[in-house]
Amino acid sequence: MESRAVNPNYHASPLRSAFRLLLPRISSEKMQFCPLPLKGLQMQFKKNLLFASYSKHDSTDQDAVITSRDVAYGLADIDWDSLGFSLMPTEYMYVMKCSQGQSFSKGELQHFGNIELSPSAGVLNYGQGLFEGLKAQRKQDGNILLFRPEQNAMRMRMGAERMCMPSPTVEQFVDAVTATVLANKRWIPPHGKGSLYIRPLLIGSGAVLHLAPSPEYTFLIYVTPVGNYFKEGIAPIHLLIDTEVHRAAPGGTGGIKTLGNYASVYKAQGAAQAKGYTDVLYLDCVHKKYLEEVSSCNVFVVKGNVISTPAIKGTILPGITRKSIIDVARSQGFQVEERLVAVDELVDADEVFCTGTAVVVLPVGSITYHGERLSYGNGGVGVVSQQLYAALTRLQMGLTEDKMNWVVELN
């Protein structure tokens, strides 16, 4: 079938039945959003098929012209230079529901707004819920990039199994993310001004009184434009090791993105911040001597050409940025070790940095342990931290060739 690029005059509109792209009035063609294949492919629309699909192809001159026109569509009227990391409501969210024992089948875009839950919803009473986080970036040519969305989908499925929840398939997850991003694309910051943060949620939305899995589940995605997680950007952070409070325990849920993992850090994090620290670095709860992670980030220790990070063993979240940084570091000649990392190794470390979707790579300026302050990077950003941050962000923003096949490009 003959294919063509997306007309920049199409407008996203939520329907009760499905997500559709509304054409200009002069056209009689109809197109409808539906499941898409995965992995680093550009999106285009095929005439008469009523389906959107990805194709891996070189851009034509016509594509370039249409893409440049697309940059000119109306961006939201906000100060892109003042974006922080906080919620700014956008226009559409994605909602899909299913019953316990069933499978998710069809979702829809709805106007962003509050949702209704029974007071006895499983997520409210027993914490049966998961979330994910990923970003959409805008390239210099105006095209939109997603970074490894299938990894978020697989992690949600892993967490859902642990929490006795049905979960969208990988394809459904990526389709829903794509639909939500395209519907809100005027909220994606211009190139270099920030990103569109994407928050998928999977919650037990059905009413249940006794201790049991919810009878109904809701998969929901909302998005918001964001700048840097910390106002200082990539400036070093300062951590406090708390030897009494632990983020997770063996056999628990520390290795999945369940809701309760995060609320439990508020007290320790707040106490550390009251003392002037940025966050808390947690140790294992058995030996109290091995590094685990920061409140919402994985941690890495650099010594010479060796980069070490705590192994994934059930108490540490398998971060997608963590996984990506390991591969990028190895491709640059570093030796990366995933193992038990003792707190004593911090004394001789050249650098320490954290990774996460929101922060990407965040250098650590100091760590305080038993009252002793260990400093890194001479008060600035370490060479390795800067190098890995630059490599990953340039890849995520489409400034370097995607040799890893990690980027999904939407045009």
C-alpha positions in Angstrom: 0.0 0.0 0.0 1.1 3.5 -0.7 2.1 5.4 2.5 2.5 9.0 3.4 3.6 11.1 6.3 1.2 12.5 8.9 -0.6 15.7 7.9 0.3 18.3 10.5 -3.3 19.6 10.4 -4.7 16.5 12.0 -6.1 17.0 15.5 -6.2 14.4 18.3 -9.7 13.8 19.7 -10.9 11.3 22.3 -13.8 9.1 21.3 -15.7 6.6 23.5 -14.8 3.8 21.2 -11.2 4.4 20.2 -8.5 7.1 19.6 -8.9 8.6 16.2 -7.2 11.4 14.2 -9.6 13.9 12.8 -8.8 15.0 9.4 -9.2 18.5 7.9 -12.8 19.1 6.7 -11.7 19.1 3.1 -10.7 15.4 3.3 -12.9 12.4 3.2 -10.3 9.9 4.3 -10.6 8.3 7.8 -7.8 7.0 9.9 -7.9 5.3 13.2 -5.3 4.6 15.8 -4.6 0.9 16.5 -1.8 -1.4 17.8 1.7 -0.8 16.6 4.9 -2.9 16.3 7.9 -2.1 18.6 11.5 -1.2 18.6 13.1 1.9 17.2 10.9 2.5 14.3 9.4 5.6 12.7 5.6 6.0 12.7 3.7 6.8 9.6 0.0 6.4 8.5 -1.1 4.2 5.7 -3.9 5.3 3.4 -7.1 3.3 3.4 -6.0 0.7 5.9 -7.3 2.7 8.9 -4.2 1.5 10.8 -1.1 3.3 12.1 2.1 1.4 11.9 5.8 1.8 12.4 8.3 1.4 9.5 12.1 1.5 9.5 13.0 3.7 6.6 15.2 6.6 5.6 13.4 9.9 5.6 12.5 11.3 2.1 12.6 14.9 1.1 8.9 15.0 1.4 9.1 13.7 5.0 11.6 16.4 5.8 9.3 19.1 4.5 6.3 17.9 6.4 8.3 17.4 9.6 9.6 21.0 9.4 6.0 22.2 9.0 5.0 20.1 12.0 7.3 22.0 14.2 5.1 25.1 13.6 2.0 23.5 15.1 0.7 25.4 18.2 2.7 24.6 21.3 1.0 25.2 24.7 1.4 28.7 25.9 3.8 28.3 28.7 7.3 29.5 29.7 9.4 26.6 28.5 12.5 28.0 30.1 11.0 27.9 33.6 9.8 24.3 33.6 10.4 22.4 36.9 9.6 18.9 37.8 6.0 19.2 38.9 2.5 18.4 37.5 1.2 20.6 34.8 -2.2 19.2 33.7 -2.4 18.5 29.9 -5.4 17.7 27.8 -5.8 13.9 27.5 -5.2 10.8 29.5 -5.6 7.1 28.5 -7.8 4.7 30.4 -8.3 1.0 30.0 -10.1 -1.4 32.4 -10.5 -5.1 32.9 -11.9 -7.5 35.5 -9.9 -10.0 37.6 -9.2 -13.1 35.6 -9.7 -11.3 32.3 -7.4 -9.5 29.9 -7.2 -5.9 28.9 -8.7 -5.4 25.5 -9.5 -1.8 24.5 -8.8 1.5 26.0 -9.7 5.1 25.1 -8.4 8.6 25.4 -10.4 10.9 27.8 -10.0 14.5 28.8 -7.6 14.7 31.7 -9.4 15.0 35.0 -10.2 13.3 38.3 -11.1 9.6 38.4 -13.8 8.0 40.5 -13.0 5.2 42.9 -15.0 3.3 45.5 -13.9 4.0 49.1 -13.2 0.2 49.3 -11.1 0.1 46.1 -8.2 -2.3 46.4 -5.6 0.3 45.7 -6.9 2.6 48.5 -7.3 -0.2 51.1 -4.5 -2.6 50.4 -2.1 -0.7 48.1 -2.6 -2.9 45.1 -1.0 -0.7 42.5 2.0 -0.1 40.3 3.4 2.8 38.3 6.0 3.4 35.6 7.8 6.5 34.4 9.3 7.4 31.0 9.7 10.4 28.7 9.1 11.7 25.3 11.6 14.1 23.8 11.5 16.4 20.8 14.2 16.2 18.2 15.7 19.3 16.5 13.5 18.5 13.5 10.4 18.4 15.6 9.9 14.6 15.6 9.1 12.9 18.9 11.3 10.2 20.5 10.4 7.6 23.1 13.1 5.8 24.9 12.8 2.0 25.3 9.1 2.0 26.2 8.9 -1.8 25.8 11.2 -2.1 28.8 8.7 -0.2 31.0 6.0 -2.5 29.7 7.9 -5.6 30.6 8.7 -4.2 34.0 5.1 -3.5 34.7 4.1 -7.0 33.7 6.7 -8.4 36.1 5.4 -6.2 38.9 1.8 -7.1 38.1 2.6 -10.8 38.4 4.0 -10.2 41.9 1.0 -8.1 42.9 -1.6 -10.6 41.5 -2.8 -8.1 38.9 -3.6 -8.5 35.2 -1.4 -6.3 33.0 -1.5 -4.8 29.5 0.6 -6.7 26.9 3.8 -5.0 25.8 2.1 -4.0 22.6 -0.9 -2.6 24.4 1.3 -0.6 26.7 3.4 0.9 23.9 0.3 1.7 21.9 -1.3 3.5 24.8 1.9 5.5 25.5 2.1 6.5 21.8 -1.6 7.5 21.7 -1.3 9.6 24.8 1.9 11.3 23.7 0.5 12.2 20.2 -2.8 13.5 21.7 -0.8 15.8 24.0 2.0 16.6 21.6 1.7 20.4 21.9 2.8 19.9 25.5 6.1 18.4 24.5 8.8 21.0 25.1 10.8 22.3 22.2 14.2 20.6 21.7 16.5 21.1 24.6 13.8 22.7 26.8 12.7 19.6 28.7 10.6 16.5 28.1 7.1 15.1 28.4 7.0 12.9 31.4 4.8 9.9 31.0 3.2 8.3 34.0 1.5 4.9 33.4 -0.5 3.6 36.4 -2.0 0.1 37.1 -4.3 0.0 40.1 -6.9 -2.2 41.7 -9.9 0.0 41.1 -12.6 -2.5 42.1 -14.4 -2.5 45.5 -13.1 -5.2 47.9 -13.5 -5.5 51.7 -11.7 -8.7 52.6 -8.0 -9.1 52.0 -8.0 -10.3 48.4 -7.1 -9.0 44.9 -9.4 -6.4 43.5 -12.2 -7.5 41.2 -11.5 -4.8 38.7 -8.3 -3.0 37.4 -7.6 0.3 35.7 -4.6 1.0 33.5 -4.2 4.8 33.2 -1.6 7.1 31.6 -1.2 10.8 32.1 1.6 13.1 30.9 3.1 16.4 31.9 5.9 18.6 30.6 8.9 18.8 32.9 12.3 20.3 33.2 15.1 19.1 35.4 14.2 17.0 38.5 16.5 19.1 40.6 16.6 22.9 40.0 20.4 22.7 39.8 20.2 20.3 36.8 23.2 18.0 36.8 24.8 19.7 39.8 26.1 17.3 42.5 23.7 16.0 45.2 24.6 15.2 48.8 23.5 11.9 50.4 23.1 10.7 54.0 23.4 7.0 54.7 20.7 5.9 57.2 21.7 2.8 59.0 18.4 2.2 60.8 15.7 2.8 58.1 15.6 0.3 55.2 13.8 0.7 51.9 13.2 -3.0 51.2 13.6 -6.5 52.6 14.4 -9.9 51.0 11.3 -11.5 49.8 9.4 -8.2 49.7 8.5 -5.9 46.9 11.6 -3.8 46.6 12.3 -5.0 43.1 9.0 -3.8 41.6 7.5 -0.3 41.2 4.7 -0.8 43.6 3.2 2.3 45.3 4.1 1.5 48.8 7.9 1.3 48.1 7.9 5.1 47.7 5.7 6.4 50.5 7.8 4.4 53.0 10.9 6.6 52.3 9.2 9.9 53.1 10.1 10.0 56.8 13.8 9.2 56.3 14.1 11.5 53.2 12.4 14.4 55.1 14.7 14.0 58.1 17.8 14.0 55.8 16.6 17.1 53.9 15.9 18.9 57.2 19.7 18.4 57.9 20.7 19.8 54.5 21.1 16.6 52.6 19.5 15.9 49.2 18.4 12.4 49.9 19.1 9.1 51.6 21.3 6.2 50.5 19.9 3.0 51.9 21.9 -0.1 53.0 20.7 -3.7 53.0 18.6 -4.7 56.0 20.4 -8.0 56.8 24.1 -7.0 57.0 23.6 -3.3 57.1 26.8 -2.9 55.0 25.9 -3.2 51.4 24.6 -0.4 49.2 21.1 -0.7 47.8 19.7 2.5 46.3 18.7 6.0 46.9 14.9 6.8 47.5 14.1 6.7 43.8 17.4 6.1 42.0 20.0 3.4 41.5 23.5 4.0 42.6 26.9 3.5 40.9 30.5 3.7 42.3 33.5 4.5 40.1 37.0 3.5 40.8 39.5 3.9 37.9 38.0 2.1 34.8 35.7 0.0 36.9 32.1 1.0 37.6 30.2 -1.0 40.2 26.5 -1.1 41.0 24.5 -3.2 43.4 23.2 -6.4 41.8 19.5 -6.9 41.2 18.5 -9.4 43.8 14.9 -8.7 44.7 15.4 -5.6 46.9 16.6 -3.2 44.2 14.5 -1.9 41.4 15.8 -2.9 37.9 16.0 0.6 36.6 15.8 1.1 32.8 18.2 4.0 33.0 20.4 1.8 35.1 20.3 -0.9 32.5 21.0 1.6 29.7 23.9 3.2 31.5 25.5 -0.2 32.0 25.4 -0.9 28.3 26.6 2.6 27.4 29.5 2.4 29.8 30.6 -1.0 28.5 30.4 0.3 24.9 32.8 3.1 26.0 35.3 0.7 27.4 34.4 0.7 31.1 34.3 -2.5 33.1 30.9 -2.7 34.8 30.3 -5.0 37.7 26.9 -5.9 39.1 27.6 -7.3 42.6 27.4 -6.6 46.3 29.0 -3.2 46.8 30.1 -2.7 50.4 29.7 0.7 52.0 33.4 0.7 52.8 34.2 1.0 49.1 32.9 4.6 49.2 36.0 5.7 51.0 38.3 5.0 48.0 35.8 5.7 45.2 36.7 8.3 42.5 33.1 9.1 41.8 29.6 8.1 42.8 26.5 8.8 40.7 22.8 7.9 40.6 20.5 7.0 37.7 16.8 7.2 37.1 14.2 8.2 34.5 13.7 11.6 36.1 17.3 12.5 36.8 19.0 10.5 34.0 22.5 10.6 35.6 23.0 12.5 38.7 26.5 13.0 40.2 27.0 12.7 44.0 29.1 15.4 45.6 29.2 13.9 49.0 28.0 11.0 51.2 27.9 11.2 55.0 28.2 8.0 56.9 28.4 7.8 60.7 29.2 11.5 60.8 32.0 11.3 58.3 31.6 13.2 55.1 33.1 11.7 51.9 33.5 14.1 49.0 33.7 13.4 45.3 34.4 15.3 42.1 36.2 18.2 43.9 32.9 19.9 44.4 31.9 19.6 40.7 30.6 17.0 38.3 32.9 14.0 37.8 34.4 13.2 34.4 32.7 9.8 34.2 29.3 11.1 35.4 29.4 13.9 32.8 30.6 11.5 30.0 27.8 9.0 30.6 25.1 11.7 31.1 26.1 13.3 27.8 26.1 10.0 26.0 22.7 8.9 27.2 20.9 12.2 26.9 22.3 12.8 23.4 20.9 9.4 22.4 17.5 10.1 24.0 17.3 13.5 22.2 18.2 12.1 18.8 21.6 13.9 18.6 23.6 10.7 18.1 23.1 7.5 16.1 21.0 4.9 17.8 23.3 1.9 17.5 21.5 0.2 20.4 18.1 0.3 18.6 16.5 1.8 21.8 14.7 4.8 20.4 11.1 4.8 19.0 10.7 7.8 16.7 7.2 9.3 16.0 6.9 11.7 13.1 
